[in-house]
Amino acid sequence: MSEVGTQAGKAWRARVFERPAFGVWRGRAGVFLAAIVLPLSVAILYEIAFRLGLVEARLLPPPSRILATLAELAAGGELWTHVTATLLRVLSGFLIGAAGGTLLGALTGSSQAVRRLLDPTIQALRAIPSLAWVPLFILWLGIFESSKIALIAVGVSFPVYLGVMGAIGNVDRKIVEVGRIFRLSRVQLARRILLPAILPEYVTALRSGLGLGFMFVVAAEIMGASEGLGFLLVDGQQLGKPEQILAAIIAFAILGKAVDFVLLLLFHPLLRWQDSFSRSVEPSREA
Amino acid sequence: MLVIDRLSKIYPNGVHALADLSLRITPGEIIAIVGGSGCGKTTLLRLAAGLESPSAGGVSIDDEQVWAPHPAIGLVFQEPRLLPWLTVGGNIAFGLDHLGEDEKQRRLREALARVGIAGYENRWPRELSGGQAQRVSILRALIAGPKVLLLDEPFSALDALTRANLHGHLLDLWRAYRPTLVMVTHDVDEAVLLADRVLVMQPHPGRLFAEVPIELKRPRDPLSEDFTAAKRQILAALGRATH
């Protein structure tokens, strides 16, 4: 494609999407509305089809029944037991994994000697699918909480490790030189230049680690748990209750999004300076 | 007094960047260094700033040898190199940790007002224009009160109008703080406009070729005959230096 073509495309998009009709999608509420239009219409259409008797709902229950199941689980207090169990596992695994990944990444990122020594081994370990550790963890740590948390921690640690090591490598040498001109000691250089410089990439790494944490908590809970959202999934399958499976899936989605948002919120005061970051948290600002 | 004594630099890759350069700069003097690319101008500044160590010879300030970055010597880079996570105020006060908060704020406000960006202390660097960012960068280097300020083509990335504006600000700051200024530039007009002495360097290896004193009174008029004559003299030296 020539540049002219691309520009014409841009102009076309500008004409079509910046028209007043699309003004609805602007502002914070507009962005939210735009995001839920598709899933909401699908849900409503399916509900109507179900009410009209057009679909057989044995395997895919209508939204109303899924919501009712969620409400029922919430009212009975069961939902909170499961959410708490899952959340505790994810958070403990995340904290351990993120701490380990951060420490190793900081070491290999700041010293070439340490990187040559440790990184090949860590990369080799990373190549092992994390689920392959499960039998070993169960043998070592038993079938209860420890082995689950260990699995989650392993899954979380790799993206955090890679993120920290890469972020340190990406710090602009020119900015480090500013620190040298001001005669910062090694500790001051780390605190006043390196730490703030790597923070944006670090938060991204933590977020992908958290995502993997949720992936592995499901795996761990499916393989054997008596509570937790993953247990709810397996239980729904065994009892032939698809609405319970879907309710658990929705709970997972909400929980994952909420925890990610809290993480973002915690770091927000430190990242206010960043252009792209403010945009992703406050999408409506320049509208 | 900044003394550069038989300074040489040979990089590990064999490039002979600087050969046997000697120079004495009196306090408060403005020096401009011009020369073609590869004549060691930037190397000279980096050595004087203590960012690199010489292969032979040395730099001293008031009889004190410079081995590493020195509190009496500031450096302004070609790009502003502001820390994006600090506000304008935070950037300028970066080297003022030893001062109390009140004194810091007072100096900050005074400095910002002096270069025409009063009230900018809480802006982020990304909100600044190129000229504003370079002003902040100059203040950051000057506010701690170095005796010598080294400037490495500080205005080369700016448009002509902004550059003229910043020349004025730099001279104002010089009158206020009276530092020695050593500026590398590739703009002969800039050199004649600002400097007391213009040094012409010669490449391969980098060394001093000629020295042109500029004895015009400030403010200088770029259209005057004396200005043009000084310019012609420097351009001629530059021509001979690169032959």
HADDOCK unambig.tbl for C-alpha pairs under 7 A between the chains (distance, minus, plus):
assign (segid A and resid 175 and name CA) (segid B and resid 81 and name CA) 6.18 0.50 0.50
assign (segid A and resid 180 and name CA) (segid B and resid 69 and name CA) 6.85 0.50 0.50
assign (segid A and resid 181 and name CA) (segid B and resid 69 and name CA) 5.35 0.50 0.50
assign (segid A and resid 182 and name CA) (segid B and resid 95 and name CA) 6.14 0.50 0.50
assign (segid A and resid 183 and name CA) (segid B and resid 69 and name CA) 6.20 0.50 0.50
assign (segid A and resid 196 and name CA) (segid B and resid 85 and name CA) 6.86 0.50 0.50
assign (segid A and resid 273 and name CA) (segid B and resid 84 and name CA) 6.74 0.50 0.50
assign (segid A and resid 273 and name CA) (segid B and resid 85 and name CA) 5.25 0.50 0.50
assign (segid A and resid 273 and name CA) (segid B and resid 124 and name CA) 6.49 0.50 0.50
